[in-house]
Every structure is written in structure tokens, then in C-alpha cells.
Amino acid sequence: MRTKYKKMIGDFSKYNIELSDEQLEQFDTYYSMLVEWNKVMNLTGITEFDDVCRLHFTDSISSAQYFDFQGKEISLIDIGTGAGFPGIPLKIVFPELNITLLDSLNKRLNFLNAVIDELHLNDSGSIKTLHGRAEDFCQKKDGSLRETFDVAVSRAVANMATLSEYCLPYVKVGGYFLAYKSEKAEEELTDAKGAIHLLGGKLESSNEFLLPGSDVSRTICVVKKVEPTSKKYPRKAGVPSKQPLK
């Protein structure tokens, strides 16, 4: 197993992460299930082994360069998780995390529930799936999810202004929103500056880097929640993407 995952082990070591044999087995099972389920549903356009390891697995844990997940019972919501990125890899590497995977497509969540069961991801900490749109759960009458999470993450979902409206309402004051962006995000961040402030956030850092052993550019944006989000936000489903806040 270690020979098979030699490249990924080396990539993870760049982030000071060492994988146990059990964790490698979990990644291996996850990869096998991803490829198998992808034959009958659209989970990912990336299926080659080395590409999945680098562009999905390593990419998903890249935020650990800029946020300390280690040894803490952190509550984290992954908004628009899709095939489970970055939430599932983060859970494998940091099993004490308490993760909620939110997605609008139930068939994706069927896949994720199967992965959770097969990988025994609830043996430490917790992980669950939630079906619906990001805009909806923060506006439910009981307000049970609003400003309750230590961290919100999202990868390859929307522009930064729209993504901030999806994510920041879920984060408690003092918590963080980690946005995974492809390529450089300077222009997006400039356009989203007003939205981040309006939603109670403050940009702490924008971190550009190359995925290990590649010329693939990524940016992790770290936003701290400094004030409560007005209950006006998020707006109704569909509005944040069509009319991003300025």
C-alpha cells in the first residue's frame, strides 16, 4: 500500500502530515468507491489514480497549511461537498473533526453515506450528510445551524462573493471560513471585499501555492468571522449566485 501511494505520501509530507496504514487503506477504499460509483453517476471528471491523489486528496488537505485542525474537536461544515471534497479527506486525516457534508443532490449524499459507513468514519468524532441548498438551512425558523460551526469550507463551488454568502452565516463569531480557489484569487477577493465585510467576515490571508510536485496553482482564502451575520443573509435560494453582494 505504501508503494502504491508513495507519491501522495510525499505530497502530504510537504504539509507535515504522516499517514498511518489505516488512513492509507481508507483513501484506497475511497478511491475505489469513487471510481465505481462514478460509472453510474457524475461525481468527478477526474478518475486516473495519480490525478485523484493529487487534484482531489492532496488538494483537499492543503488548507492544513494555513489552519490548525490537529487534536481539536472542531465542528466543520463542507458546503457543496459534491463527491466529498474537501470534507472526506479532512476527516480521514483529522478523525477527531465533527463534520457536516452539505449538498443539494441526494444521490451524491447516498454515495457519501456509503463511504462513511465503509470507512467507519464515525468511529472518532462524527460525520453526517445534509441534503439541501446552502441558502436554506440558515433561514429555517429554528435557526439550528445558523452560526453554530467553528469552520466552514467550500471547494470549487462559486465566486468568492457568492461563496461568502453561502458560508459565513453558518460560522460562529470567532470561527473561520476557508475558501478553496483554483488559480489566483486576487480579482475575486477585490470584488468580494464588500460582501465579506457585510456578512461579518474579515479576510486574514490569501495564500497562493502550487500543489506539490506540479505546476497546478491553488489559493486558500482564510476569512475570520468577527461579527454576527445580519439575518437578511443568506438571501433566498438562487439569489446569491445571480446577484452577488458588492
Disulfide bonds with the S-S distance in Angstrom:
none
